[in-house]
């Protein structure tokens, strides 16, 4: 049987990426791209932001699991996330 997110007992989903959060465009290709500090699940879906697939965003929303998007390749980034000191984007039900 498939494991539902609510059965995982998690409080937060960590999403490591090559950049330091969610942007309105690809920051590698567009130096003018704007980084978001925080977003709602609805904003991610309605603006079709490239974070993860829509099913994963919807599942997180249905189970009220916040998503923290952080730079996985930056040295010490995971430790910064744990300490609450990262430059990242948080996705929740409300900003």
C-alpha positions in Angstrom: 0.0 0.0 0.0 1.2 3.5 -0.7 2.3 5.6 2.2 0.3 8.8 2.6 2.1 12.0 3.6 0.0 12.3 6.8 1.3 8.9 7.8 4.9 10.0 7.5 4.5 12.1 10.7 6.7 14.9 9.3 6.4 18.6 10.1 8.4 20.0 7.1 9.5 18.9 3.7 13.1 20.0 2.7 13.7 20.5 -1.0 17.3 20.9 -2.0 17.9 22.7 -5.3 20.8 24.3 -7.2 19.6 27.8 -6.3 18.8 29.5 -3.0 15.0 29.3 -3.2 12.1 29.8 -5.6 12.4 32.4 -8.3 9.9 33.9 -10.8 12.3 32.8 -13.6 15.5 30.8 -13.9 18.1 32.9 -12.1 20.9 31.2 -14.0 19.5 32.4 -17.3 17.9 35.6 -16.1 20.0 37.8 -13.7 16.8 39.9 -13.1 14.9 36.9 -11.7 13.2 37.7 -8.4 13.6 35.3 -5.4 10.6 34.8 -3.1 11.1 34.6 0.7 7.8 32.9 1.1 4.9 31.7 -1.0 1.6 29.9 -0.6 0.9 26.6 -2.3 -1.7 28.4 -4.3 0.8 30.9 -5.6 3.2 28.2 -6.6 0.5 26.3 -8.5 -1.3 29.4 -10.1 2.0 31.0 -11.2 3.3 27.6 -12.4 6.6 28.2 -10.5 9.2 25.5 -11.2 9.6 24.0 -7.7 8.4 20.5 -8.0 5.5 18.8 -9.8 2.0 20.0 -9.1 1.0 16.7 -7.5 3.7 17.0 -4.9 2.7 20.6 -4.1 -0.9 19.6 -3.9 -0.1 16.7 -1.6 1.9 19.0 0.7 -1.0 21.5 0.7 -3.6 18.8 1.5 -1.6 17.6 4.5 -0.5 21.1 5.6 3.2 20.2 5.3 5.4 23.3 4.7 8.1 23.1 2.0 11.5 24.7 2.6 13.5 25.2 -0.7 17.2 25.6 0.0 20.5 25.5 -1.9 21.7 21.9 -1.6 25.1 22.5 -3.2 26.1 25.4 -1.0 28.6 24.3 1.6 27.0 24.3 5.0 23.5 24.9 3.7 21.9 22.0 5.4 23.3 23.0 8.8 22.0 26.5 8.2 18.6 25.1 7.5 18.6 23.2 10.8 19.7 26.3 12.6 17.0 28.4 10.9 19.7 30.7 9.3 19.3 29.8 5.6 18.6 32.0 2.6 15.7 30.0 1.3 12.0 30.0 0.4 9.2 28.7 2.6 6.0 27.5 1.0 2.9 27.2 3.3 -0.8 27.7 3.2 -0.5 31.4 4.0 2.3 34.0 3.7 
